[in-house]
Amino acid sequence: MVGKPLSVGIRSAVAADVEAIAVVHCRAALVGFPEIFPPTATKPTPASLRSRWHELVTDPVASVFVAETTSVVGCVVVREEPTVPSGVLLDRLYIEPDWWGNGVGSLLRACQVLCVR
């Protein structure tokens, strides 16, 4: 997908997005960080990630955003954090590997301004 026109929307995640978010997280982690998953290590699966993402999506203190085309292609968690200079912590930024290099991460990173109070 690198270099193709970007047509991505950003919105707040809802509980119905949890499965798609878990799939994106899993694929991004396995493709992006293969060195931390040696052959004998337990690899993440969407099923193993689903409950934590459900907690985050339903957490009233965290804001979870998804990037989507016809499906979810990225996600990020944003929360207030007084110990960082901006006061906002960007956490768990994952992009579907097929969409790397198209600016999806930058779009999701911009969500932090939506959470500044």
N, CA, C and O atoms as a Tinker XYZ file with bonds, in Angstrom:
   468  protein
     1  N      0.798000   -1.212000    0.000000    73     2
     2  CA     0.000000    0.000000    0.000000    64     1     3
     3  C      0.838000    1.272000    0.000000    63     2     4     5
     4  O      0.303000    2.352000   -0.248000    81     3
     5  N      2.110000    1.174000    0.266000    73     3     6
     6  CA     2.943000    2.365000    0.363000    64     5     7
     7  C      2.840000    3.180000   -0.916000    63     6     8     9
     8  O      2.961000    2.653000   -2.022000    81     7
     9  N      2.616000    4.473000   -0.741000    73     7    10
    10  CA     2.576000    5.380000   -1.866000    64     9    11
    11  C      1.222000    5.520000   -2.534000    63    10    12    13
    12  O      1.072000    6.338000   -3.441000    81    11
    13  N      0.253000    4.761000   -2.122000    73    11    14
    14  CA    -1.084000    4.876000   -2.716000    64    13    15
    15  C     -1.831000    6.004000   -2.019000    63    14    16    17
    16  O     -1.513000    6.340000   -0.879000    81    15
    17  N     -2.804000    6.587000   -2.674000    73    15    18
    18  CA    -3.566000    7.681000   -2.059000    64    17    19
    19  C     -4.202000    7.243000   -0.742000    63    18    20    21
    20  O     -4.711000    6.129000   -0.615000    81    19
    21  N     -4.160000    8.127000    0.206000    73    19    22
    22  CA    -4.673000    7.837000    1.540000    64    21    23
    23  C     -6.114000    8.306000    1.667000    63    22    24    25
    24  O     -6.408000    9.487000    1.486000    81    23
    25  N     -6.997000    7.392000    1.972000    73    23    26
    26  CA    -8.400000    7.713000    2.216000    64    25    27
    27  C     -8.803000    7.003000    3.496000    63    26    28    29
    28  O     -9.384000    5.918000    3.477000    81    27
    29  N     -8.480000    7.641000    4.596000    73    27    30
    30  CA    -8.659000    7.026000    5.904000    64    29    31
    31  C     -9.448000    7.968000    6.796000    63    30    32    33
    32  O     -9.176000    9.168000    6.840000    81    31
    33  N    -10.419000    7.427000    7.502000    73    31    34
    34  CA   -11.164000    8.195000    8.491000    64    33    35
    35  C    -10.703000    7.834000    9.890000    63    34    36    37
    36  O    -10.252000    6.715000   10.132000    81    35
    37  N    -10.815000    8.772000   10.804000    73    35    38
    38  CA   -10.460000    8.548000   12.207000    64    37    39
    39  C    -11.718000    8.758000   13.033000    63    38    40    41
    40  O    -12.453000    9.725000   12.832000    81    39
    41  N    -11.958000    7.842000   13.964000    73    39    42
    42  CA   -13.107000    7.974000   14.862000    64    41    43
    43  C    -12.799000    7.305000   16.188000    63    42    44    45
    44  O    -11.835000    6.547000   16.304000    81    43
    45  N    -13.623000    7.590000   17.188000    73    43    46
    46  CA   -13.498000    6.914000   18.477000    64    45    47
    47  C    -13.896000    5.453000   18.311000    63    46    48    49
    48  O    -14.850000    5.126000   17.605000    81    47
    49  N    -13.152000    4.597000   18.970000    73    47    50
    50  CA   -13.452000    3.169000   18.915000    64    49    51
    51  C    -14.657000    2.846000   19.783000    63    50    52    53
    52  O    -14.931000    3.518000   20.778000    81    51
    53  N    -15.363000    1.809000   19.384000    73    51    54
    54  CA   -16.491000    1.287000   20.160000    64    53    55
    55  C    -16.233000   -0.195000   20.402000    63    54    56    57
    56  O    -15.354000   -0.790000   19.779000    81    55
    57  N    -17.000000   -0.782000   21.306000    73    55    58
    58  CA   -16.801000   -2.186000   21.678000    64    57    59
    59  C    -16.822000   -3.118000   20.461000    63    58    60    61
    60  O    -16.117000   -4.126000   20.444000    81    59
    61  N    -17.613000   -2.791000   19.460000    73    59    62
    62  CA   -17.694000   -3.639000   18.267000    64    61    63
    63  C    -16.381000   -3.650000   17.473000    63    62    64    65
    64  O    -16.203000   -4.497000   16.598000    81    63
    65  N    -15.467000   -2.728000   17.763000    73    63    66
    66  CA   -14.178000   -2.655000   17.066000    64    65    67
    67  C    -13.101000   -3.533000   17.697000    63    66    68    69
    68  O    -12.035000   -3.718000   17.111000    81    67
    69  N    -13.363000   -4.066000   18.867000    73    67    70
    70  CA   -12.321000   -4.764000   19.627000    64    69    71
    71  C    -11.673000   -5.889000   18.830000    63    70    72    73
    72  O    -10.448000   -6.005000   18.836000    81    71
    73  N    -12.440000   -6.706000   18.156000    73    71    74
    74  CA   -11.862000   -7.822000   17.391000    64    73    75
    75  C    -10.931000   -7.293000   16.299000    63    74    76    77
    76  O     -9.814000   -7.789000   16.152000    81    75
    77  N    -11.370000   -6.307000   15.542000    73    75    78
    78  CA   -10.540000   -5.758000   14.469000    64    77    79
    79  C     -9.284000   -5.100000   15.030000    63    78    80    81
    80  O     -8.210000   -5.220000   14.442000    81    79
    81  N     -9.407000   -4.412000   16.150000    73    79    82
    82  CA    -8.247000   -3.787000   16.787000    64    81    83
    83  C     -7.245000   -4.858000   17.211000    63    82    84    85
    84  O     -6.043000   -4.701000   16.997000    81    83
    85  N     -7.729000   -5.936000   17.806000    73    83    86
    86  CA    -6.846000   -7.025000   18.246000    64    85    87
    87  C     -6.111000   -7.654000   17.062000    63    86    88    89
    88  O     -4.944000   -8.026000   17.188000    81    87
    89  N     -6.773000   -7.774000   15.929000    73    87    90
    90  CA    -6.137000   -8.328000   14.727000    64    89    91
    91  C     -5.036000   -7.395000   14.231000    63    90    92    93
    92  O     -3.936000   -7.848000   13.912000    81    91
    93  N     -5.325000   -6.094000   14.166000    73    91    94
    94  CA    -4.318000   -5.123000   13.729000    64    93    95
    95  C     -3.124000   -5.140000   14.680000    63    94    96    97
    96  O     -1.978000   -5.169000   14.232000    81    95
    97  N     -3.379000   -5.121000   15.972000    73    95    98
    98  CA    -2.312000   -5.148000   16.978000    64    97    99
    99  C     -1.444000   -6.387000   16.781000    63    98   100   101
   100  O     -0.218000   -6.290000   16.745000    81    99
   101  N     -2.066000   -7.525000   16.657000    73    99   102
   102  CA    -1.330000   -8.780000   16.509000    64   101   103
   103  C     -0.465000   -8.771000   15.255000    63   102   104   105
   104  O      0.724000   -9.082000   15.325000    81   103
   105  N     -1.039000   -8.421000   14.121000    73   103   106
   106  CA    -0.285000   -8.411000   12.854000    64   105   107
   107  C      0.868000   -7.408000   12.909000    63   106   108   109
   108  O      1.978000   -7.712000   12.472000    81   107
   109  N      0.607000   -6.224000   13.443000    73   107   110
   110  CA     1.650000   -5.206000   13.518000    64   109   111
   111  C      2.793000   -5.649000   14.427000    63   110   112   113
   112  O      3.961000   -5.437000   14.102000    81   111
   113  N      2.471000   -6.254000   15.544000    73   111   114
   114  CA     3.501000   -6.713000   16.477000    64   113   115
   115  C      4.340000   -7.833000   15.871000    63   114   116   117
   116  O      5.566000   -7.817000   15.976000    81   115
   117  N      3.693000   -8.795000   15.245000    73   115   118
   118  CA     4.431000   -9.924000   14.683000    64   117   119
   119  C      5.290000   -9.525000   13.488000    63   118   120   121
   120  O      6.397000  -10.039000   13.325000    81   119
   121  N      4.798000   -8.618000   12.655000    73   119   122
   122  CA     5.576000   -8.173000   11.496000    64   121   123
   123  C      6.646000   -7.166000   11.913000    63   122   124   125
   124  O      7.775000   -7.216000   11.424000    81   123
   125  N      6.295000   -6.266000   12.806000    73   123   126
   126  CA     7.206000   -5.186000   13.176000    64   125   127
   127  C      8.282000   -5.559000   14.175000    63   126   128   129
   128  O      9.342000   -4.934000   14.203000    81   127
   129  N      8.028000   -6.567000   14.994000    73   127   130
   130  CA     8.980000   -6.928000   16.049000    64   129   131
   131  C      9.279000   -8.418000   16.064000    63   130   132   133
   132  O      9.149000   -9.053000   17.111000    81   131
   133  N      9.676000   -8.997000   14.933000    73   131   134
   134  CA     9.893000  -10.445000   14.907000    64   133   135
   135  C     11.009000  -10.903000   15.843000    63   134   136   137
   136  O     10.985000  -12.036000   16.324000    81   135
   137  N     11.982000  -10.038000   16.106000    73   135   138
   138  CA    13.106000  -10.416000   16.957000    64   137   139
   139  C     12.720000  -10.635000   18.421000    63   138   140   141
   140  O     13.458000  -11.288000   19.159000    81   139
   141  N     11.575000  -10.100000   18.848000    73   139   142
   142  CA    11.171000  -10.333000   20.236000    64   141   143
   143  C     10.278000  -11.560000   20.363000    63   142   144   145
   144  O      9.834000  -11.894000   21.461000    81   143
   145  N     10.016000  -12.223000   19.259000    73   143   146
   146  CA     9.219000  -13.444000   19.279000    64   145   147
   147  C     10.041000  -14.601000   18.711000    63   146   148   149
   148  O      9.780000  -15.058000   17.598000    81   147
   149  N     11.044000  -15.081000   19.477000    73   147   150
   150  CA    11.819000  -16.218000   18.979000    64   149   151
   151  C     10.911000  -17.438000   18.805000    63   150   152   153
   152  O      9.797000  -17.465000   19.328000    81   151
   153  N     11.388000  -18.440000   18.074000    73   151   154
   154  CA    10.549000  -19.608000   17.783000    64   153   155
   155  C      9.912000  -20.267000   19.013000    63   154   156   157
   156  O      8.818000  -20.825000   18.919000    81   155
   157  N     10.586000  -20.203000   20.152000    73   155   158
   158  CA    10.046000  -20.859000   21.354000    64   157   159
   159  C      9.120000  -19.958000   22.170000    63   158   160   161
   160  O      8.467000  -20.424000   23.103000    81   159
   161  N      9.060000  -18.670000   21.824000    73   159   162
   162  CA     8.223000  -17.737000   22.585000    64   161   163
   163  C      6.756000  -17.876000   22.195000    63   162   164   165
   164  O      6.428000  -18.216000   21.058000    81   163
   165  N      5.896000  -17.611000   23.148000    73   163   166
   166  CA     4.468000  -17.574000   22.867000    64   165   167
   167  C      4.169000  -16.283000   22.126000    63   166   168   169
   168  O      4.459000  -15.193000   22.618000    81   167
   169  N      3.597000  -16.410000   20.959000    73   167   170
   170  CA     3.280000  -15.238000   20.141000    64   169   171
   171  C      1.882000  -14.726000   20.491000    63   170   172   173
   172  O      1.004000  -15.510000   20.850000    81   171
   173  N      1.679000  -13.416000   20.386000    73   171   174
   174  CA     0.332000  -12.905000   20.640000    64   173   175
   175  C     -0.632000  -13.397000   19.567000    63   174   176   177
   176  O     -0.243000  -13.675000   18.433000    81   175
   177  N     -1.869000  -13.494000   19.951000    73   175   178
   178  CA    -2.946000  -13.828000   19.018000    64   177   179
   179  C     -4.043000  -12.798000   19.225000    63   178   180   181
   180  O     -4.108000  -12.179000   20.288000    81   179
   181  N     -4.902000  -12.599000   18.243000    73   179   182
   182  CA    -6.023000  -11.689000   18.481000    64   181   183
   183  C     -6.820000  -12.091000   19.726000    63   182   184   185
   184  O     -7.259000  -11.225000   20.482000    81   183
   185  N     -7.007000  -13.377000   19.940000    73   183   186
   186  CA    -7.764000  -13.833000   21.113000    64   185   187
   187  C     -7.072000  -13.445000   22.414000    63   186   188   189
   188  O     -7.735000  -13.095000   23.391000    81   187
   189  N     -5.726000  -13.504000   22.432000    73   187   190
   190  CA    -5.002000  -13.159000   23.657000    64   189   191
   191  C     -4.995000  -11.655000   23.922000    63   190   192   193
   192  O     -4.743000  -11.231000   25.050000    81   191
   193  N     -5.264000  -10.857000   22.915000    73   191   194
   194  CA    -5.248000   -9.395000   23.045000    64   193   195
   195  C     -6.637000   -8.802000   23.253000    63   194   196   197
   196  O     -6.770000   -7.665000   23.707000    81   195
   197  N     -7.647000   -9.556000   22.927000    73   195   198
   198  CA    -9.018000   -9.047000   22.899000    64   197   199
   199  C     -9.489000   -8.485000   24.235000    63   198   200   201
   200  O    -10.083000   -7.406000   24.256000    81   199
   201  N     -9.250000   -9.169000   25.349000    73   199   202
   202  CA    -9.793000   -8.691000   26.631000    64   201   203
   203  C     -9.160000   -7.364000   27.052000    63   202   204   205
   204  O     -9.848000   -6.488000   27.577000    81   203
   205  N     -7.857000   -7.214000   26.827000    73   203   206
   206  CA    -7.212000   -5.949000   27.189000    64   205   207
   207  C     -7.748000   -4.801000   26.336000    63   206   208   209
   208  O     -7.977000   -3.703000   26.844000    81   207
   209  N     -7.948000   -5.054000   25.037000    73   207   210
   210  CA    -8.512000   -4.007000   24.190000    64   209   211
   211  C     -9.942000   -3.673000   24.599000    63   210   212   213
   212  O    -10.354000   -2.516000   24.523000    81   211
   213  N    -10.691000   -4.664000   25.025000    73   211   214
   214  CA   -12.057000   -4.375000   25.494000    64   213   215
   215  C    -12.003000   -3.468000   26.718000    63   214   216   217
   216  O    -12.783000   -2.522000   26.829000    81   215
   217  N    -11.085000   -3.757000   27.632000    73   215   218
   218  CA   -10.914000   -2.904000   28.816000    64   217   219
   219  C    -10.578000   -1.471000   28.410000    63   218   220   221
   220  O    -11.135000   -0.517000   28.952000    81   219
   221  N     -9.665000   -1.330000   27.456000    73   219   222
   222  CA    -9.246000    0.010000   27.032000    64   221   223
   223  C    -10.370000    0.768000   26.329000    63   222   224   225
   224  O    -10.572000    1.954000   26.589000    81   223
   225  N    -11.094000    0.100000   25.449000    73   223   226
   226  CA   -12.180000    0.757000   24.700000    64   225   227
   227  C    -13.293000    1.203000   25.642000    63   226   228   229
   228  O    -13.941000    2.221000   25.394000    81   227
   229  N    -13.521000    0.464000   26.705000    73   227   230
   230  CA   -14.605000    0.801000   27.638000    64   229   231
   231  C    -14.127000    1.596000   28.852000    63   230   232   233
   232  O    -14.935000    1.952000   29.709000    81   231
   233  N    -12.831000    1.878000   28.938000    73   231   234
   234  CA   -12.265000    2.648000   30.050000    64   233   235
   235  C    -12.670000    4.126000   29.905000    63   234   236   237
   236  O    -12.384000    4.740000   28.877000    81   235
   237  N    -13.325000    4.696000   30.911000    73   235   238
   238  CA   -13.751000    6.095000   30.788000    64   237   239
   239  C    -12.591000    7.099000   30.832000    63   238   240   241
   240  O    -12.780000    8.266000   30.489000    81   239
   241  N    -11.406000    6.667000   31.245000    73   239   242
   242  CA   -10.262000    7.561000   31.341000    64   241   243
   243  C     -9.422000    7.545000   30.057000    63   242   244   245
   244  O     -8.768000    8.536000   29.732000    81   243
   245  N     -9.440000    6.440000   29.341000    73   243   246
   246  CA    -8.664000    6.324000   28.103000    64   245   247
   247  C     -9.547000    6.664000   26.913000    63   246   248   249
   248  O    -10.763000    6.475000   26.946000    81   247
   249  N     -8.915000    7.168000   25.865000    73   247   250
   250  CA    -9.609000    7.397000   24.597000    64   249   251
   251  C     -8.931000    6.509000   23.561000    63   250   252   253
   252  O     -7.719000    6.589000   23.358000    81   251
   253  N     -9.716000    5.670000   22.914000    73   251   254
   254  CA    -9.180000    4.794000   21.867000    64   253   255
   255  C     -9.752000    5.280000   20.544000    63   254   256   257
   256  O    -10.956000    5.495000   20.404000    81   255
   257  N     -8.857000    5.447000   19.580000    73   255   258
   258  CA    -9.257000    5.878000   18.245000    64   257   259
   259  C     -8.862000    4.817000   17.239000    63   258   260   261
   260  O     -7.855000    4.131000   17.412000    81   259
   261  N     -9.652000    4.683000   16.190000    73   259   262
   262  CA    -9.312000    3.782000   15.097000    64   261   263
   263  C     -9.217000    4.577000   13.813000    63   262   264   265
   264  O     -9.903000    5.580000   13.617000    81   263
   265  N     -8.340000    4.095000   12.941000    73   263   266
   266  CA    -8.252000    4.589000   11.570000    64   265   267
   267  C     -8.911000    3.517000   10.724000    63   266   268   269
   268  O     -8.658000    2.326000   10.902000    81   267
   269  N     -9.768000    3.954000    9.791000    73   267   270
   270  CA   -10.444000    2.951000    8.980000    64   269   271
   271  C    -10.613000    3.402000    7.542000    63   270   272   273
   272  O    -10.716000    4.590000    7.237000    81   271
   273  N    -10.636000    2.419000    6.685000    73   271   274
   274  CA   -10.999000    2.601000    5.283000    64   273   275
   275  C    -12.326000    1.848000    5.178000    63   274   276   277
   276  O    -13.351000    2.331000    5.659000    81   275
   277  N    -12.312000    0.699000    4.567000    73   275   278
   278  CA   -13.492000   -0.172000    4.618000    64   277   279
   279  C    -13.413000   -1.083000    5.830000    63   278   280   281
   280  O    -14.371000   -1.787000    6.151000    81   279
   281  N    -12.262000   -1.070000    6.506000    73   279   282
   282  CA   -12.051000   -1.832000    7.737000    64   281   283
   283  C    -11.052000   -1.066000    8.597000    63   282   284   285
   284  O    -10.454000   -0.087000    8.150000    81   283
   285  N    -10.880000   -1.518000    9.828000    73   283   286
   286  CA    -9.931000   -0.882000   10.738000    64   285   287
   287  C     -8.510000   -1.177000   10.251000    63   286   288   289
   288  O     -8.148000   -2.332000   10.028000    81   287
   289  N     -7.706000   -0.109000   10.086000    73   287   290
   290  CA    -6.323000   -0.264000    9.627000    64   289   291
   291  C     -5.320000    0.264000   10.652000    63   290   292   293
   292  O     -4.112000    0.184000   10.430000    81   291
   293  N     -5.804000    0.800000   11.765000    73   291   294
   294  CA    -4.910000    1.289000   12.797000    64   293   295
   295  C     -5.671000    1.651000   14.053000    63   294   296   297
   296  O     -6.893000    1.800000   14.036000    81   295
   297  N     -4.923000    1.794000   15.157000    73   295   298
   298  CA    -5.546000    2.158000   16.430000    64   297   299
   299  C     -4.511000    2.830000   17.325000    63   298   300   301
   300  O     -3.304000    2.685000   17.135000    81   299
   301  N     -5.017000    3.562000   18.295000    73   299   302
   302  CA    -4.157000    4.221000   19.273000    64   301   303
   303  C     -4.971000    4.464000   20.543000    63   302   304   305
   304  O     -6.185000    4.658000   20.500000    81   303
   305  N     -4.270000    4.446000   21.664000    73   303   306
   306  CA    -4.865000    4.805000   22.951000    64   305   307
   307  C     -4.246000    6.137000   23.372000    63   306   308   309
   308  O     -3.031000    6.315000   23.289000    81   307
   309  N     -5.075000    7.058000   23.818000    73   307   310
   310  CA    -4.618000    8.362000   24.293000    64   309   311
   311  C     -5.220000    8.578000   25.674000    63   310   312   313
   312  O     -6.411000    8.359000   25.896000    81   311
   313  N     -4.372000    9.012000   26.591000    73   311   314
   314  CA    -4.873000    9.296000   27.950000    64   313   315
   315  C     -4.086000   10.437000   28.578000    63   314   316   317
   316  O     -2.931000   10.683000   28.228000    81   315
   317  N     -4.717000   11.113000   29.489000    73   315   318
   318  CA    -4.021000   12.176000   30.211000    64   317   319
   319  C     -2.942000   11.551000   31.078000    63   318   320   321
   320  O     -3.154000   10.514000   31.706000    81   319
   321  N     -1.782000   12.196000   31.103000    73   319   322
   322  CA    -0.661000   11.714000   31.916000    64   321   323
   323  C      0.157000   12.916000   32.367000    63   322   324   325
   324  O      0.929000   13.474000   31.588000    81   323
   325  N     -0.011000   13.313000   33.617000    73   323   326
   326  CA     0.665000   14.518000   34.096000    64   325   327
   327  C      2.186000   14.421000   34.140000    63   326   328   329
   328  O      2.858000   15.447000   34.246000    81   327
   329  N      2.746000   13.214000   34.062000    73   327   330
   330  CA     4.206000   13.076000   34.148000    64   329   331
   331  C      4.916000   13.305000   32.812000    63   330   332   333
   332  O      6.146000   13.339000   32.776000    81   331
   333  N      4.180000   13.459000   31.729000    73   331   334
   334  CA     4.820000   13.749000   30.435000    64   333   335
   335  C      4.627000   15.228000   30.115000    63   334   336   337
   336  O      3.630000   15.820000   30.528000    81   335
   337  N      5.564000   15.833000   29.385000    73   335   338
   338  CA     5.504000   17.280000   29.139000    64   337   339
   339  C      4.195000   17.769000   28.522000    63   338   340   341
   340  O      3.703000   18.835000   28.892000    81   339
   341  N      3.631000   17.017000   27.600000    73   339   342
   342  CA     2.392000   17.462000   26.949000    64   341   343
   343  C      1.164000   17.235000   27.823000    63   342   344   345
   344  O      0.103000   17.806000   27.574000    81   343
   345  N      1.316000   16.393000   28.854000    73   343   346
   346  CA     0.171000   16.048000   29.695000    64   345   347
   347  C     -0.700000   14.963000   29.088000    63   346   348   349
   348  O     -1.705000   14.566000   29.679000    81   347
   349  N     -0.317000   14.474000   27.897000    73   347   350
   350  CA    -1.092000   13.452000   27.197000    64   349   351
   351  C     -0.149000   12.342000   26.748000    63   350   352   353
   352  O      0.882000   12.601000   26.126000    81   351
   353  N     -0.511000   11.114000   27.068000    73   351   354
   354  CA     0.292000    9.961000   26.687000    64   353   355
   355  C     -0.338000    9.252000   25.499000    63   354   356   357
   356  O     -1.522000    8.917000   25.509000    81   355
   357  N      0.467000    9.034000   24.488000    73   355   358
   358  CA     0.069000    8.267000   23.315000    64   357   359
   359  C      0.560000    6.846000   23.555000    63   358   360   361
   360  O      1.750000    6.636000   23.790000    81   359
   361  N     -0.325000    5.885000   23.499000    73   359   362
   362  CA     0.015000    4.504000   23.862000    64   361   363
   363  C     -0.574000    3.547000   22.830000    63   362   364   365
   364  O     -1.607000    3.834000   22.225000    81   363
   365  N      0.073000    2.436000   22.636000    73   363   366
   366  CA    -0.443000    1.351000   21.801000    64   365   367
   367  C     -0.841000    1.807000   20.401000    63   366   368   369
   368  O     -1.980000    1.615000   19.975000    81   367
   369  N      0.082000    2.394000   19.712000    73   367   370
   370  CA    -0.143000    2.814000   18.327000    64   369   371
   371  C      0.214000    1.643000   17.419000    63   370   372   373
   372  O      1.378000    1.255000   17.327000    81   371
   373  N     -0.780000    1.089000   16.756000    73   371   374
   374  CA    -0.577000   -0.056000   15.867000    64   373   375
   375  C     -1.240000    0.220000   14.522000    63   374   376   377
   376  O     -2.378000    0.685000   14.453000    81   375
   377  N     -0.499000   -0.078000   13.456000    73   375   378
   378  CA    -1.004000    0.109000   12.097000    64   377   379
   379  C     -0.914000   -1.227000   11.370000    63   378   380   381
   380  O      0.079000   -1.942000   11.502000    81   379
   381  N     -1.937000   -1.564000   10.610000    73   379   382
   382  CA    -1.920000   -2.757000    9.765000    64   381   383
   383  C     -0.692000   -2.659000    8.864000    63   382   384   385
   384  O     -0.528000   -1.653000    8.174000    81   383
   385  N      0.187000   -3.686000    8.849000    73   383   386
   386  CA     1.420000   -3.596000    8.061000    64   385   387
   387  C      1.226000   -3.210000    6.593000    63   386   388   389
   388  O      2.070000   -2.518000    6.024000    81   387
   389  N      0.144000   -3.639000    5.984000    73   387   390
   390  CA    -0.107000   -3.259000    4.591000    64   389   391
   391  C     -0.298000   -1.755000    4.416000    63   390   392   393
   392  O     -0.237000   -1.252000    3.295000    81   391
   393  N     -0.529000   -1.034000    5.511000    73   391   394
   394  CA    -0.761000    0.412000    5.456000    64   393   395
   395  C      0.428000    1.219000    5.965000    63   394   396   397
   396  O      0.366000    2.448000    5.996000    81   395
   397  N      1.509000    0.551000    6.365000    73   395   398
   398  CA     2.690000    1.281000    6.810000    64   397   399
   399  C      3.191000    2.189000    5.689000    63   398   400   401
   400  O      3.191000    1.806000    4.519000    81   399
   401  N      3.614000    3.387000    6.060000    73   399   402
   402  CA     4.184000    4.315000    5.093000    64   401   403
   403  C      3.175000    5.202000    4.388000    63   402   404   405
   404  O      3.529000    5.923000    3.455000    81   403
   405  N      1.926000    5.159000    4.820000    73   403   406
   406  CA     0.883000    5.968000    4.188000    64   405   407
   407  C      0.380000    7.112000    5.063000    63   406   408   409
   408  O     -0.580000    7.786000    4.689000    81   407
   409  N      0.996000    7.346000    6.209000    73   407   410
   410  CA     0.582000    8.455000    7.061000    64   409   411
   411  C     -0.499000    8.122000    8.075000    63   410   412   413
   412  O     -0.975000    9.011000    8.781000    81   411
   413  N     -0.893000    6.863000    8.159000    73   411   414
   414  CA    -1.944000    6.481000    9.114000    64   413   415
   415  C     -1.477000    6.732000   10.545000    63   414   416   417
   416  O     -2.238000    7.235000   11.371000    81   415
   417  N     -0.224000    6.382000   10.837000    73   415   418
   418  CA     0.313000    6.625000   12.175000    64   417   419
   419  C      0.308000    8.105000   12.535000    63   418   420   421
   420  O     -0.005000    8.470000   13.668000    81   419
   421  N      0.650000    8.944000   11.587000    73   419   422
   422  CA     0.634000   10.396000   11.831000    64   421   423
   423  C     -0.777000   10.895000   12.091000    63   422   424   425
   424  O     -0.991000   11.749000   12.951000    81   423
   425  N     -1.735000   10.365000   11.352000    73   423   426
   426  CA    -3.133000   10.751000   11.592000    64   425   427
   427  C     -3.574000   10.355000   12.997000    63   426   428   429
   428  O     -4.210000   11.140000   13.700000    81   427
   429  N     -3.233000    9.138000   13.398000    73   427   430
   430  CA    -3.613000    8.686000   14.737000    64   429   431
   431  C     -2.852000    9.449000   15.813000    63   430   432   433
   432  O     -3.409000    9.745000   16.870000    81   431
   433  N     -1.597000    9.769000   15.562000    73   431   434
   434  CA    -0.820000   10.532000   16.530000    64   433   435
   435  C     -1.463000   11.895000   16.782000    63   434   436   437
   436  O     -1.400000   12.419000   17.895000    81   435
   437  N     -2.074000   12.459000   15.761000    73   435   438
   438  CA    -2.720000   13.765000   15.912000    64   437   439
   439  C     -3.928000   13.704000   16.853000    63   438   440   441
   440  O     -4.412000   14.745000   17.297000    81   439
   441  N     -4.412000   12.519000   17.157000    73   439   442
   442  CA    -5.559000   12.382000   18.069000    64   441   443
   443  C     -5.252000   12.878000   19.464000    63   442   444   445
   444  O     -6.167000   13.160000   20.238000    81   443
   445  N     -3.969000   12.990000   19.799000    73   443   446
   446  CA    -3.634000   13.465000   21.143000    64   445   447
   447  C     -4.170000   14.867000   21.401000    63   446   448   449
   448  O     -4.480000   15.203000   22.544000    81   447
   449  N     -4.284000   15.691000   20.366000    73   447   450
   450  CA    -4.799000   17.037000   20.580000    64   449   451
   451  C     -6.285000   17.011000   20.928000    63   450   452   453
   452  O     -6.794000   17.962000   21.523000    81   451
   453  N     -6.986000   15.940000   20.568000    73   451   454
   454  CA    -8.399000   15.825000   20.924000    64   453   455
   455  C     -8.586000   15.571000   22.415000    63   454   456   457
   456  O     -9.679000   15.765000   22.949000    81   455
   457  N     -7.531000   15.141000   23.081000    73   455   458
   458  CA    -7.643000   14.774000   24.483000    64   457   459
   459  C     -7.025000   15.775000   25.418000    63   458   460   461
   460  O     -7.077000   15.590000   26.634000    81   459
   461  N     -6.438000   16.834000   24.892000    73   459   462
   462  CA    -5.847000   17.869000   25.743000    64   461   463
   463  C     -6.976000   18.703000   26.328000    63   462   464   465
   464  O     -7.837000   19.204000   25.606000    81   463
   465  N     -6.956000   18.841000   27.618000    73   463   466
   466  CA    -8.035000   19.584000   28.303000    64   465   467
   467  C     -7.584000   20.968000   28.670000    63   466   468
   468  O     -8.353000   21.735000   29.250000    81   467
